[in-house]
Structures are given as structure tokens and as C-alpha cells.
Amino acid sequence: MNKKISKPAHTRHATKKSKVKTEKKEGKLNIKWVVSFIGCPRPMRQTVRGLGFRRMQQVLEVEDTPSIRGMIARVHHLVRIEE
């Protein structure tokens, strides 16, 4: 009769984790171009270039504005927002 004794629900995830504070600038986004746009329509390529990318794996720090968010939304499968 091996019964597994578990901790109460309120203490299961109460382990203390050290949090590393990262400097996040207010109103800025770090975006990285991770997937090639070969085979994508021309307007999509222009959007990637319009964000300021010149090469893949490049990381840019851009303003967090509605227009930039819209551009990222159009090419969300090609770029990644990093923290």
C-alpha cells in the first residue's frame, strides 16, 4: 500500500525562485527577424524592411506605437518580440 503523500494545494508551487531583473525601457520593443521572407508577397517584404531590418537574426529596439504594433501583426510569423 504505497500511498503518495502530496503537499497541500497552497504550498505546491510556493518554491522561492530568484527573479533576474532585466532593464526594460518603457515604450520600447525588442524585435528579432527569425524567418526568411523568401516566397512572401512584396508588401510583406516591404513591411519587414519598413520595420528597419536589414538581415535575418537582427535585433532592433523600436518604439512601441500602434503603427509598429500593426506592422508586427502583419509579419508576426516572421519576427519575434523579445524581452
N, CA, C and O atoms as a Maestro MAE file, in Angstrom:
{
 s_m_m2io_version
 :::
 2.0.0
}

f_m_ct {
 s_m_title
 :::
 protein
 m_atom[332] {
  # First column is atom index #
  i_m_mmod_type
  r_m_x_coord
  r_m_y_coord
  r_m_z_coord
  i_m_residue_number
  s_m_chain_name
  s_m_pdb_residue_name
  s_m_pdb_atom_name
  i_m_atomic_number
  :::
  1 25 0.817 -1.176 0.000 1 A "MET " " N  " 7
  2 3 0.000 0.000 0.000 1 A "MET " " CA " 6
  3 2 0.870 1.253 0.000 1 A "MET " " C  " 6
  4 15 1.106 1.870 1.039 1 A "MET " " O  " 8
  5 25 1.329 1.603 -1.166 2 A "ASN " " N  " 7
  6 3 2.124 2.815 -1.302 2 A "ASN " " CA " 6
  7 2 1.210 3.975 -1.648 2 A "ASN " " C  " 6
  8 15 0.790 4.126 -2.795 2 A "ASN " " O  " 8
  9 25 0.914 4.768 -0.681 3 A "LYS " " N  " 7
  10 3 0.120 5.963 -0.928 3 A "LYS " " CA " 6
  11 2 1.061 7.138 -1.077 3 A "LYS " " C  " 6
  12 15 1.971 7.341 -0.274 3 A "LYS " " O  " 8
  13 25 0.823 7.891 -2.105 4 A "LYS " " N  " 7
  14 3 1.640 9.067 -2.347 4 A "LYS " " CA " 6
  15 2 1.099 10.219 -1.516 4 A "LYS " " C  " 6
  16 15 -0.065 10.596 -1.646 4 A "LYS " " O  " 8
  17 25 1.931 10.761 -0.682 5 A "ILE " " N  " 7
  18 3 1.529 11.880 0.157 5 A "ILE " " CA " 6
  19 2 1.920 13.151 -0.575 5 A "ILE " " C  " 6
  20 15 3.092 13.367 -0.886 5 A "ILE " " O  " 8
  21 25 0.953 13.969 -0.840 6 A "SER " " N  " 7
  22 3 1.239 15.208 -1.556 6 A "SER " " CA " 6
  23 2 1.077 16.392 -0.620 6 A "SER " " C  " 6
  24 15 0.399 16.316 0.404 6 A "SER " " O  " 8
  25 25 1.708 17.467 -0.995 7 A "LYS " " N  " 7
  26 3 1.614 18.691 -0.213 7 A "LYS " " CA " 6
  27 2 0.237 19.322 -0.426 7 A "LYS " " C  " 6
  28 15 -0.406 19.074 -1.446 7 A "LYS " " O  " 8
  29 25 -0.211 20.122 0.513 8 A "PRO " " N  " 7
  30 3 -1.465 20.844 0.312 8 A "PRO " " CA " 6
  31 2 -1.365 21.745 -0.921 8 A "PRO " " C  " 6
  32 15 -0.278 22.184 -1.294 8 A "PRO " " O  " 8
  33 25 -2.500 22.011 -1.541 9 A "ALA " " N  " 7
  34 3 -2.535 22.762 -2.798 9 A "ALA " " CA " 6
  35 2 -1.887 24.135 -2.683 9 A "ALA " " C  " 6
  36 15 -1.263 24.602 -3.635 9 A "ALA " " O  " 8
  37 25 -2.025 24.786 -1.535 10 A "HIS " " N  " 7
  38 3 -1.494 26.140 -1.416 10 A "HIS " " CA " 6
  39 2 0.022 26.173 -1.247 10 A "HIS " " C  " 6
  40 15 0.612 27.250 -1.329 10 A "HIS " " O  " 8
  41 25 0.672 25.039 -1.015 11 A "THR " " N  " 7
  42 3 2.127 25.040 -0.844 11 A "THR " " CA " 6
  43 2 2.857 24.322 -1.970 11 A "THR " " C  " 6
  44 15 4.086 24.261 -1.954 11 A "THR " " O  " 8
  45 25 2.146 23.786 -2.934 12 A "ARG " " N  " 7
  46 3 2.806 23.036 -4.012 12 A "ARG " " CA " 6
  47 2 3.754 23.893 -4.825 12 A "ARG " " C  " 6
  48 15 4.869 23.478 -5.143 12 A "ARG " " O  " 8
  49 25 3.311 25.069 -5.153 13 A "HIS " " N  " 7
  50 3 4.107 25.921 -6.034 13 A "HIS " " CA " 6
  51 2 4.692 27.103 -5.286 13 A "HIS " " C  " 6
  52 15 4.955 28.151 -5.876 13 A "HIS " " O  " 8
  53 25 4.890 26.940 -4.028 14 A "ALA " " N  " 7
  54 3 5.394 28.042 -3.220 14 A "ALA " " CA " 6
  55 2 6.917 28.042 -3.131 14 A "ALA " " C  " 6
  56 15 7.483 28.646 -2.220 14 A "ALA " " O  " 8
  57 25 7.580 27.373 -4.061 15 A "THR " " N  " 7
  58 3 9.035 27.373 -4.027 15 A "THR " " CA " 6
  59 2 9.535 28.759 -4.405 15 A "THR " " C  " 6
  60 15 8.980 29.415 -5.286 15 A "THR " " O  " 8
  61 25 10.563 29.182 -3.742 16 A "LYS " " N  " 7
  62 3 11.095 30.515 -3.979 16 A "LYS " " CA " 6
  63 2 12.027 30.471 -5.188 16 A "LYS " " C  " 6
  64 15 12.977 29.689 -5.230 16 A "LYS " " O  " 8
  65 25 11.746 31.301 -6.140 17 A "LYS " " N  " 7
  66 3 12.572 31.377 -7.336 17 A "LYS " " CA " 6
  67 2 13.246 32.734 -7.370 17 A "LYS " " C  " 6
  68 15 12.636 33.755 -7.051 17 A "LYS " " O  " 8
  69 25 14.490 32.732 -7.755 18 A "SER " " N  " 7
  70 3 15.171 34.011 -7.869 18 A "SER " " CA " 6
  71 2 14.807 34.632 -9.209 18 A "SER " " C  " 6
  72 15 14.912 34.001 -10.260 18 A "SER " " O  " 8
  73 25 14.391 35.849 -9.143 19 A "LYS " " N  " 7
  74 3 13.999 36.548 -10.364 19 A "LYS " " CA " 6
  75 2 15.122 37.495 -10.759 19 A "LYS " " C  " 6
  76 15 15.603 38.292 -9.953 19 A "LYS " " O  " 8
  77 25 15.518 37.390 -11.994 20 A "VAL " " N  " 7
  78 3 16.561 38.266 -12.507 20 A "VAL " " CA " 6
  79 2 15.860 39.475 -13.120 20 A "VAL " " C  " 6
  80 15 15.034 39.343 -14.023 20 A "VAL " " O  " 8
  81 25 16.202 40.634 -12.618 21 A "LYS " " N  " 7
  82 3 15.592 41.845 -13.151 21 A "LYS " " CA " 6
  83 2 16.306 42.242 -14.430 21 A "LYS " " C  " 6
  84 15 17.534 42.315 -14.481 21 A "LYS " " O  " 8
  85 25 15.517 42.495 -15.455 22 A "THR " " N  " 7
  86 3 16.094 42.952 -16.706 22 A "THR " " CA " 6
  87 2 15.668 44.389 -16.916 22 A "THR " " C  " 6
  88 15 14.561 44.787 -16.551 22 A "THR " " O  " 8
  89 25 16.543 45.143 -17.495 23 A "GLU " " N  " 7
  90 3 16.232 46.536 -17.780 23 A "GLU " " CA " 6
  91 2 15.306 46.601 -18.980 23 A "GLU " " C  " 6
  92 15 15.718 46.299 -20.100 23 A "GLU " " O  " 8
  93 25 14.071 46.989 -18.761 24 A "LYS " " N  " 7
  94 3 13.123 47.154 -19.860 24 A "LYS " " CA " 6
  95 2 12.833 48.631 -19.994 24 A "LYS " " C  " 6
  96 15 12.343 49.272 -19.064 24 A "LYS " " O  " 8
  97 25 13.134 49.153 -21.138 25 A "LYS " " N  " 7
  98 3 12.879 50.557 -21.375 25 A "LYS " " CA " 6
  99 2 11.393 50.739 -21.671 25 A "LYS " " C  " 6
  100 15 10.804 49.995 -22.455 25 A "LYS " " O  " 8
  101 25 10.821 51.713 -21.048 26 A "GLU " " N  " 7
  102 3 9.398 51.989 -21.203 26 A "GLU " " CA " 6
  103 2 9.132 52.502 -22.613 26 A "GLU " " C  " 6
  104 15 9.808 53.417 -23.083 26 A "GLU " " O  " 8
  105 25 8.150 51.915 -23.285 27 A "GLY " " N  " 7
  106 3 7.773 52.365 -24.611 27 A "GLY " " CA " 6
  107 2 8.649 51.825 -25.724 27 A "GLY " " C  " 6
  108 15 8.588 52.327 -26.846 27 A "GLY " " O  " 8
  109 25 9.463 50.813 -25.446 28 A "LYS " " N  " 7
  110 3 10.344 50.227 -26.461 28 A "LYS " " CA " 6
  111 2 10.053 48.743 -26.594 28 A "LYS " " C  " 6
  112 15 9.643 48.094 -25.632 28 A "LYS " " O  " 8
  113 25 10.268 48.204 -27.800 29 A "LEU " " N  " 7
  114 3 10.129 46.775 -28.065 29 A "LEU " " CA " 6
  115 2 11.412 46.267 -28.688 29 A "LEU " " C  " 6
  116 15 11.997 46.941 -29.536 29 A "LEU " " O  " 8
  117 25 11.854 45.099 -28.284 30 A "ASN " " N  " 7
  118 3 12.962 44.414 -28.948 30 A "ASN " " CA " 6
  119 2 12.355 43.365 -29.857 30 A "ASN " " C  " 6
  120 15 11.686 42.442 -29.391 30 A "ASN " " O  " 8
  121 25 12.585 43.505 -31.145 31 A "ILE " " N  " 7
  122 3 12.057 42.533 -32.099 31 A "ILE " " CA " 6
  123 2 13.204 41.916 -32.872 31 A "ILE " " C  " 6
  124 15 14.209 42.571 -33.148 31 A "ILE " " O  " 8
  125 25 13.044 40.644 -33.220 32 A "LYS " " N  " 7
  126 3 14.081 39.902 -33.926 32 A "LYS " " CA " 6
  127 2 13.468 39.255 -35.162 32 A "LYS " " C  " 6
  128 15 12.390 38.664 -35.090 32 A "LYS " " O  " 8
  129 25 14.152 39.368 -36.286 33 A "TRP " " N  " 7
  130 3 13.704 38.748 -37.537 33 A "TRP " " CA " 6
  131 2 14.251 37.332 -37.552 33 A "TRP " " C  " 6
  132 15 15.466 37.136 -37.588 33 A "TRP " " O  " 8
  133 25 13.345 36.317 -37.525 34 A "VAL " " N  " 7
  134 3 13.785 34.931 -37.366 34 A "VAL " " CA " 6
  135 2 13.485 34.024 -38.557 34 A "VAL " " C  " 6
  136 15 14.108 32.971 -38.686 34 A "VAL " " O  " 8
  137 25 12.545 34.400 -39.436 35 A "VAL " " N  " 7
  138 3 12.184 33.545 -40.564 35 A "VAL " " CA " 6
  139 2 12.335 34.347 -41.856 35 A "VAL " " C  " 6
  140 15 11.925 35.506 -41.927 35 A "VAL " " O  " 8
  141 25 12.916 33.731 -42.860 36 A "SER " " N  " 7
  142 3 13.143 34.393 -44.139 36 A "SER " " CA " 6
  143 2 11.832 34.755 -44.824 36 A "SER " " C  " 6
  144 15 10.821 34.073 -44.659 36 A "SER " " O  " 8
  145 25 11.863 35.832 -45.590 37 A "PHE " " N  " 7
  146 3 10.660 36.208 -46.328 37 A "PHE " " CA " 6
  147 2 10.701 35.766 -47.786 37 A "PHE " " C  " 6
  148 15 9.934 36.277 -48.603 37 A "PHE " " O  " 8
  149 25 11.575 34.833 -48.124 38 A "ILE " " N  " 7
  150 3 11.596 34.278 -49.480 38 A "ILE " " CA " 6
  151 2 10.257 33.599 -49.728 38 A "ILE " " C  " 6
  152 15 9.818 32.774 -48.926 38 A "ILE " " O  " 8
  153 25 9.621 33.936 -50.811 39 A "GLY " " N  " 7
  154 3 8.323 33.359 -51.137 39 A "GLY " " CA " 6
  155 2 7.152 34.162 -50.601 39 A "GLY " " C  " 6
  156 15 5.999 33.829 -50.875 39 A "GLY " " O  " 8
  157 25 7.425 35.206 -49.847 40 A "CYS " " N  " 7
  158 3 6.354 36.060 -49.329 40 A "CYS " " CA " 6
  159 2 6.016 37.142 -50.352 40 A "CYS " " C  " 6
  160 15 6.865 37.517 -51.162 40 A "CYS " " O  " 8
  161 25 4.790 37.639 -50.319 41 A "PRO " " N  " 7
  162 3 4.414 38.721 -51.233 41 A "PRO " " CA " 6
  163 2 5.233 39.993 -50.977 41 A "PRO " " C  " 6
  164 15 5.764 40.202 -49.886 41 A "PRO " " O  " 8
  165 25 5.317 40.818 -51.994 42 A "ARG " " N  " 7
  166 3 6.131 42.025 -51.908 42 A "ARG " " CA " 6
  167 2 5.719 42.956 -50.766 42 A "ARG " " C  " 6
  168 15 6.597 43.481 -50.082 42 A "ARG " " O  " 8
  169 25 4.426 43.185 -50.528 43 A "PRO " " N  " 7
  170 3 4.068 44.070 -49.409 43 A "PRO " " CA " 6
  171 2 4.574 43.554 -48.055 43 A "PRO " " C  " 6
  172 15 4.904 44.345 -47.171 43 A "PRO " " O  " 8
  173 25 4.632 42.244 -47.898 44 A "MET " " N  " 7
  174 3 5.127 41.673 -46.644 44 A "MET " " CA " 6
  175 2 6.628 41.926 -46.512 44 A "MET " " C  " 6
  176 15 7.116 42.231 -45.424 44 A "MET " " O  " 8
  177 25 7.346 41.800 -47.603 45 A "ARG " " N  " 7
  178 3 8.786 42.092 -47.597 45 A "ARG " " CA " 6
  179 2 9.022 43.556 -47.253 45 A "ARG " " C  " 6
  180 15 9.928 43.890 -46.489 45 A "ARG " " O  " 8
  181 25 8.195 44.422 -47.825 46 A "GLN " " N  " 7
  182 3 8.338 45.850 -47.560 46 A "GLN " " CA " 6
  183 2 8.036 46.180 -46.101 46 A "GLN " " C  " 6
  184 15 8.618 47.108 -45.539 46 A "GLN " " O  " 8
  185 25 7.132 45.425 -45.491 47 A "THR " " N  " 7
  186 3 6.823 45.637 -44.077 47 A "THR " " CA " 6
  187 2 8.019 45.272 -43.214 47 A "THR " " C  " 6
  188 15 8.347 45.991 -42.270 47 A "THR " " O  " 8
  189 25 8.677 44.152 -43.534 48 A "VAL " " N  " 7
  190 3 9.863 43.741 -42.770 48 A "VAL " " CA " 6
  191 2 10.953 44.800 -42.917 48 A "VAL " " C  " 6
  192 15 11.592 45.175 -41.934 48 A "VAL " " O  " 8
  193 25 11.164 45.273 -44.120 49 A "ARG " " N  " 7
  194 3 12.166 46.319 -44.344 49 A "ARG " " CA " 6
  195 2 11.748 47.626 -43.669 49 A "ARG " " C  " 6
  196 15 12.588 48.360 -43.150 49 A "ARG " " O  " 8
  197 25 10.442 47.908 -43.680 50 A "GLY " " N  " 7
  198 3 9.928 49.122 -43.054 50 A "GLY " " CA " 6
  199 2 10.114 49.148 -41.554 50 A "GLY " " C  " 6
  200 15 10.226 50.216 -40.954 50 A "GLY " " O  " 8
  201 25 10.149 47.968 -40.945 51 A "LEU " " N  " 7
  202 3 10.435 47.896 -39.516 51 A "LEU " " CA " 6
  203 2 11.891 48.256 -39.224 51 A "LEU " " C  " 6
  204 15 12.239 48.568 -38.085 51 A "LEU " " O  " 8
  205 25 12.741 48.213 -40.253 52 A "GLY " " N  " 7
  206 3 14.137 48.592 -40.089 52 A "GLY " " CA " 6
  207 2 15.116 47.444 -40.193 52 A "GLY " " C  " 6
  208 15 16.315 47.628 -39.982 52 A "GLY " " O  " 8
  209 25 14.613 46.245 -40.520 53 A "PHE " " N  " 7
  210 3 15.504 45.087 -40.611 53 A "PHE " " CA " 6
  211 2 16.329 45.138 -41.889 53 A "PHE " " C  " 6
  212 15 15.836 45.521 -42.950 53 A "PHE " " O  " 8
  213 25 17.589 44.748 -41.770 54 A "ARG " " N  " 7
  214 3 18.472 44.636 -42.933 54 A "ARG " " CA " 6
  215 2 18.893 43.193 -43.164 54 A "ARG " " C  " 6
  216 15 19.154 42.802 -44.302 54 A "ARG " " O  " 8
  217 25 18.964 42.395 -42.103 55 A "ARG " " N  " 7
  218 3 19.381 40.996 -42.236 55 A "ARG " " CA " 6
  219 2 18.664 40.153 -41.195 55 A "ARG " " C  " 6
  220 15 18.173 40.663 -40.188 55 A "ARG " " O  " 8
  221 25 18.613 38.852 -41.458 56 A "MET " " N  " 7
  222 3 17.980 37.937 -40.518 56 A "MET " " CA " 6
  223 2 18.789 37.838 -39.238 56 A "MET " " C  " 6
  224 15 19.989 38.112 -39.231 56 A "MET " " O  " 8
  225 25 18.136 37.446 -38.158 57 A "GLN " " N  " 7
  226 3 18.699 37.324 -36.812 57 A "GLN " " CA " 6
  227 2 19.103 38.672 -36.228 57 A "GLN " " C  " 6
  228 15 19.770 38.726 -35.194 57 A "GLN " " O  " 8
  229 25 18.705 39.757 -36.880 58 A "GLN " " N  " 7
  230 3 18.994 41.085 -36.371 58 A "GLN " " CA " 6
  231 2 17.955 41.440 -35.304 58 A "GLN " " C  " 6
  232 15 16.771 41.137 -35.454 58 A "GLN " " O  " 8
  233 25 18.405 42.077 -34.243 59 A "VAL " " N  " 7
  234 3 17.513 42.514 -33.171 59 A "VAL " " CA " 6
  235 2 17.452 44.032 -33.203 59 A "VAL " " C  " 6
  236 15 18.480 44.708 -33.211 59 A "VAL " " O  " 8
  237 25 16.232 44.558 -33.222 60 A "LEU " " N  " 7
  238 3 16.025 46.000 -33.241 60 A "LEU " " CA " 6
  239 2 15.275 46.438 -32.005 60 A "LEU " " C  " 6
  240 15 14.447 45.696 -31.476 60 A "LEU " " O  " 8
  241 25 15.560 47.628 -31.548 61 A "GLU " " N  " 7
  242 3 14.786 48.244 -30.479 61 A "GLU " " CA " 6
  243 2 13.973 49.361 -31.132 61 A "GLU " " C  " 6
  244 15 14.527 50.351 -31.611 61 A "GLU " " O  " 8
  245 25 12.660 49.188 -31.144 62 A "VAL " " N  " 7
  246 3 11.776 50.146 -31.807 62 A "VAL " " CA " 6
  247 2 10.785 50.706 -30.806 62 A "VAL " " C  " 6
  248 15 10.556 50.122 -29.747 62 A "VAL " " O  " 8
  249 25 10.201 51.842 -31.150 63 A "GLU " " N  " 7
  250 3 9.176 52.456 -30.313 63 A "GLU " " CA " 6
  251 2 7.937 51.568 -30.275 63 A "GLU " " C  " 6
  252 15 7.612 50.910 -31.264 63 A "GLU " " O  " 8
  253 25 7.256 51.549 -29.153 64 A "ASP " " N  " 7
  254 3 6.019 50.779 -29.009 64 A "ASP " " CA " 6
  255 2 4.842 51.697 -29.344 64 A "ASP " " C  " 6
  256 15 4.244 52.316 -28.464 64 A "ASP " " O  " 8
  257 25 4.526 51.767 -30.639 65 A "THR " " N  " 7
  258 3 3.420 52.602 -31.105 65 A "THR " " CA " 6
  259 2 2.402 51.712 -31.808 65 A "THR " " C  " 6
  260 15 2.728 50.593 -32.201 65 A "THR " " O  " 8
  261 25 1.170 52.196 -31.971 66 A "PRO " " N  " 7
  262 3 0.162 51.394 -32.677 66 A "PRO " " CA " 6
  263 2 0.564 51.046 -34.114 66 A "PRO " " C  " 6
  264 15 0.231 49.967 -34.605 66 A "PRO " " O  " 8
  265 25 1.269 51.943 -34.780 67 A "SER " " N  " 7
  266 3 1.670 51.657 -36.162 67 A "SER " " CA " 6
  267 2 2.709 50.535 -36.211 67 A "SER " " C  " 6
  268 15 2.645 49.664 -37.079 67 A "SER " " O  " 8
  269 25 3.662 50.559 -35.280 68 A "ILE " " N  " 7
  270 3 4.668 49.491 -35.222 68 A "ILE " " CA " 6
  271 2 4.007 48.174 -34.841 68 A "ILE " " C  " 6
  272 15 4.336 47.130 -35.404 68 A "ILE " " O  " 8
  273 25 3.071 48.213 -33.885 69 A "ARG " " N  " 7
  274 3 2.347 47.001 -33.498 69 A "ARG " " CA " 6
  275 2 1.584 46.422 -34.684 69 A "ARG " " C  " 6
  276 15 1.525 45.203 -34.849 69 A "ARG " " O  " 8
  277 25 0.999 47.286 -35.510 70 A "GLY " " N  " 7
  278 3 0.294 46.824 -36.706 70 A "GLY " " CA " 6
  279 2 1.222 46.177 -37.712 70 A "GLY " " C  " 6
  280 15 0.874 45.174 -38.335 70 A "GLY " " O  " 8
  281 25 2.413 46.755 -37.871 71 A "MET " " N  " 7
  282 3 3.392 46.173 -38.792 71 A "MET " " CA " 6
  283 2 3.845 44.805 -38.285 71 A "MET " " C  " 6
  284 15 3.983 43.861 -39.063 71 A "MET " " O  " 8
  285 25 4.073 44.707 -36.981 72 A "ILE " " N  " 7
  286 3 4.474 43.424 -36.400 72 A "ILE " " CA " 6
  287 2 3.363 42.397 -36.577 72 A "ILE " " C  " 6
  288 15 3.639 41.227 -36.843 72 A "ILE " " O  " 8
  289 25 2.120 42.818 -36.434 73 A "ALA " " N  " 7
  290 3 0.981 41.902 -36.592 73 A "ALA " " CA " 6
  291 2 0.903 41.352 -38.016 73 A "ALA " " C  " 6
  292 15 0.496 40.208 -38.217 73 A "ALA " " O  " 8
  293 25 1.288 42.159 -38.998 74 A "ARG " " N  " 7
  294 3 1.237 41.704 -40.391 74 A "ARG " " CA " 6
  295 2 2.305 40.667 -40.703 74 A "ARG " " C  " 6
  296 15 2.121 39.826 -41.582 74 A "ARG " " O  " 8
  297 25 3.425 40.726 -39.982 75 A "VAL " " N  " 7
  298 3 4.520 39.778 -40.244 75 A "VAL " " CA " 6
  299 2 4.858 38.987 -38.991 75 A "VAL " " C  " 6
  300 15 6.016 38.632 -38.773 75 A "VAL " " O  " 8
  301 25 3.847 38.708 -38.159 76 A "HIS " " N  " 7
  302 3 4.063 38.043 -36.875 76 A "HIS " " CA " 6
  303 2 4.716 36.675 -37.018 76 A "HIS " " C  " 6
  304 15 5.373 36.209 -36.087 76 A "HIS " " O  " 8
  305 25 4.549 36.025 -38.163 77 A "HIS " " N  " 7
  306 3 5.133 34.699 -38.375 77 A "HIS " " CA " 6
  307 2 6.601 34.785 -38.801 77 A "HIS " " C  " 6
  308 15 7.272 33.756 -38.889 77 A "HIS " " O  " 8
  309 25 7.109 35.988 -39.065 78 A "LEU " " N  " 7
  310 3 8.499 36.172 -39.480 78 A "LEU " " CA " 6
  311 2 9.373 36.773 -38.381 78 A "LEU " " C  " 6
  312 15 10.595 36.628 -38.410 78 A "LEU " " O  " 8
  313 25 8.752 37.446 -37.417 79 A "VAL " " N  " 7
  314 3 9.511 38.130 -36.383 79 A "VAL " " CA " 6
  315 2 9.098 37.606 -35.005 79 A "VAL " " C  " 6
  316 15 8.065 36.955 -34.854 79 A "VAL " " O  " 8
  317 25 9.925 37.905 -34.014 80 A "ARG " " N  " 7
  318 3 9.649 37.512 -32.641 80 A "ARG " " CA " 6
  319 2 9.916 38.720 -31.743 80 A "ARG " " C  " 6
  320 15 10.925 39.408 -31.893 80 A "ARG " " O  " 8
  321 25 9.004 38.965 -30.814 81 A "ILE " " N  " 7
  322 3 9.211 40.030 -29.844 81 A "ILE " " CA " 6
  323 2 9.981 39.423 -28.679 81 A "ILE " " C  " 6
  324 15 9.552 38.437 -28.080 81 A "ILE " " O  " 8
  325 25 11.130 40.030 -28.367 82 A "GLU " " N  " 7
  326 3 11.987 39.530 -27.291 82 A "GLU " " CA " 6
  327 2 11.853 40.453 -26.087 82 A "GLU " " C  " 6
  328 15 11.445 41.609 -26.199 82 A "GLU " " O  " 8
  329 25 12.207 39.908 -24.946 83 A "GLU " " N  " 7
  330 3 12.150 40.710 -23.723 83 A "GLU " " CA " 6
  331 2 13.526 41.059 -23.252 83 A "GLU " " C  " 6
  332 15 13.677 41.733 -22.232 83 A "GLU " " O  " 8
  :::
 }
 m_bond[331] {
  # First column is bond index #
  i_m_from
  i_m_to
  i_m_order
  :::
  1 1 2 1
  2 2 3 1
  3 3 4 2
  4 3 5 1
  5 5 6 1
  6 6 7 1
  7 7 8 2
  8 7 9 1
  9 9 10 1
  10 10 11 1
  11 11 12 2
  12 11 13 1
  13 13 14 1
  14 14 15 1
  15 15 16 2
  16 15 17 1
  17 17 18 1
  18 18 19 1
  19 19 20 2
  20 19 21 1
  21 21 22 1
  22 22 23 1
  23 23 24 2
  24 23 25 1
  25 25 26 1
  26 26 27 1
  27 27 28 2
  28 27 29 1
  29 29 30 1
  30 30 31 1
  31 31 32 2
  32 31 33 1
  33 33 34 1
  34 34 35 1
  35 35 36 2
  36 35 37 1
  37 37 38 1
  38 38 39 1
  39 39 40 2
  40 39 41 1
  41 41 42 1
  42 42 43 1
  43 43 44 2
  44 43 45 1
  45 45 46 1
  46 46 47 1
  47 47 48 2
  48 47 49 1
  49 49 50 1
  50 50 51 1
  51 51 52 2
  52 51 53 1
  53 53 54 1
  54 54 55 1
  55 55 56 2
  56 55 57 1
  57 57 58 1
  58 58 59 1
  59 59 60 2
  60 59 61 1
  61 61 62 1
  62 62 63 1
  63 63 64 2
  64 63 65 1
  65 65 66 1
  66 66 67 1
  67 67 68 2
  68 67 69 1
  69 69 70 1
  70 70 71 1
  71 71 72 2
  72 71 73 1
  73 73 74 1
  74 74 75 1
  75 75 76 2
  76 75 77 1
  77 77 78 1
  78 78 79 1
  79 79 80 2
  80 79 81 1
  81 81 82 1
  82 82 83 1
  83 83 84 2
  84 83 85 1
  85 85 86 1
  86 86 87 1
  87 87 88 2
  88 87 89 1
  89 89 90 1
  90 90 91 1
  91 91 92 2
  92 91 93 1
  93 93 94 1
  94 94 95 1
  95 95 96 2
  96 95 97 1
  97 97 98 1
  98 98 99 1
  99 99 100 2
  100 99 101 1
  101 101 102 1
  102 102 103 1
  103 103 104 2
  104 103 105 1
  105 105 106 1
  106 106 107 1
  107 107 108 2
  108 107 109 1
  109 109 110 1
  110 110 111 1
  111 111 112 2
  112 111 113 1
  113 113 114 1
  114 114 115 1
  115 115 116 2
  116 115 117 1
  117 117 118 1
  118 118 119 1
  119 119 120 2
  120 119 121 1
  121 121 122 1
  122 122 123 1
  123 123 124 2
  124 123 125 1
  125 125 126 1
  126 126 127 1
  127 127 128 2
  128 127 129 1
  129 129 130 1
  130 130 131 1
  131 131 132 2
  132 131 133 1
  133 133 134 1
  134 134 135 1
  135 135 136 2
  136 135 137 1
  137 137 138 1
  138 138 139 1
  139 139 140 2
  140 139 141 1
  141 141 142 1
  142 142 143 1
  143 143 144 2
  144 143 145 1
  145 145 146 1
  146 146 147 1
  147 147 148 2
  148 147 149 1
  149 149 150 1
  150 150 151 1
  151 151 152 2
  152 151 153 1
  153 153 154 1
  154 154 155 1
  155 155 156 2
  156 155 157 1
  157 157 158 1
  158 158 159 1
  159 159 160 2
  160 159 161 1
  161 161 162 1
  162 162 163 1
  163 163 164 2
  164 163 165 1
  165 165 166 1
  166 166 167 1
  167 167 168 2
  168 167 169 1
  169 169 170 1
  170 170 171 1
  171 171 172 2
  172 171 173 1
  173 173 174 1
  174 174 175 1
  175 175 176 2
  176 175 177 1
  177 177 178 1
  178 178 179 1
  179 179 180 2
  180 179 181 1
  181 181 182 1
  182 182 183 1
  183 183 184 2
  184 183 185 1
  185 185 186 1
  186 186 187 1
  187 187 188 2
  188 187 189 1
  189 189 190 1
  190 190 191 1
  191 191 192 2
  192 191 193 1
  193 193 194 1
  194 194 195 1
  195 195 196 2
  196 195 197 1
  197 197 198 1
  198 198 199 1
  199 199 200 2
  200 199 201 1
  201 201 202 1
  202 202 203 1
  203 203 204 2
  204 203 205 1
  205 205 206 1
  206 206 207 1
  207 207 208 2
  208 207 209 1
  209 209 210 1
  210 210 211 1
  211 211 212 2
  212 211 213 1
  213 213 214 1
  214 214 215 1
  215 215 216 2
  216 215 217 1
  217 217 218 1
  218 218 219 1
  219 219 220 2
  220 219 221 1
  221 221 222 1
  222 222 223 1
  223 223 224 2
  224 223 225 1
  225 225 226 1
  226 226 227 1
  227 227 228 2
  228 227 229 1
  229 229 230 1
  230 230 231 1
  231 231 232 2
  232 231 233 1
  233 233 234 1
  234 234 235 1
  235 235 236 2
  236 235 237 1
  237 237 238 1
  238 238 239 1
  239 239 240 2
  240 239 241 1
  241 241 242 1
  242 242 243 1
  243 243 244 2
  244 243 245 1
  245 245 246 1
  246 246 247 1
  247 247 248 2
  248 247 249 1
  249 249 250 1
  250 250 251 1
  251 251 252 2
  252 251 253 1
  253 253 254 1
  254 254 255 1
  255 255 256 2
  256 255 257 1
  257 257 258 1
  258 258 259 1
  259 259 260 2
  260 259 261 1
  261 261 262 1
  262 262 263 1
  263 263 264 2
  264 263 265 1
  265 265 266 1
  266 266 267 1
  267 267 268 2
  268 267 269 1
  269 269 270 1
  270 270 271 1
  271 271 272 2
  272 271 273 1
  273 273 274 1
  274 274 275 1
  275 275 276 2
  276 275 277 1
  277 277 278 1
  278 278 279 1
  279 279 280 2
  280 279 281 1
  281 281 282 1
  282 282 283 1
  283 283 284 2
  284 283 285 1
  285 285 286 1
  286 286 287 1
  287 287 288 2
  288 287 289 1
  289 289 290 1
  290 290 291 1
  291 291 292 2
  292 291 293 1
  293 293 294 1
  294 294 295 1
  295 295 296 2
  296 295 297 1
  297 297 298 1
  298 298 299 1
  299 299 300 2
  300 299 301 1
  301 301 302 1
  302 302 303 1
  303 303 304 2
  304 303 305 1
  305 305 306 1
  306 306 307 1
  307 307 308 2
  308 307 309 1
  309 309 310 1
  310 310 311 1
  311 311 312 2
  312 311 313 1
  313 313 314 1
  314 314 315 1
  315 315 316 2
  316 315 317 1
  317 317 318 1
  318 318 319 1
  319 319 320 2
  320 319 321 1
  321 321 322 1
  322 322 323 1
  323 323 324 2
  324 323 325 1
  325 325 326 1
  326 326 327 1
  327 327 328 2
  328 327 329 1
  329 329 330 1
  330 330 331 1
  331 331 332 2
  :::
 }
}
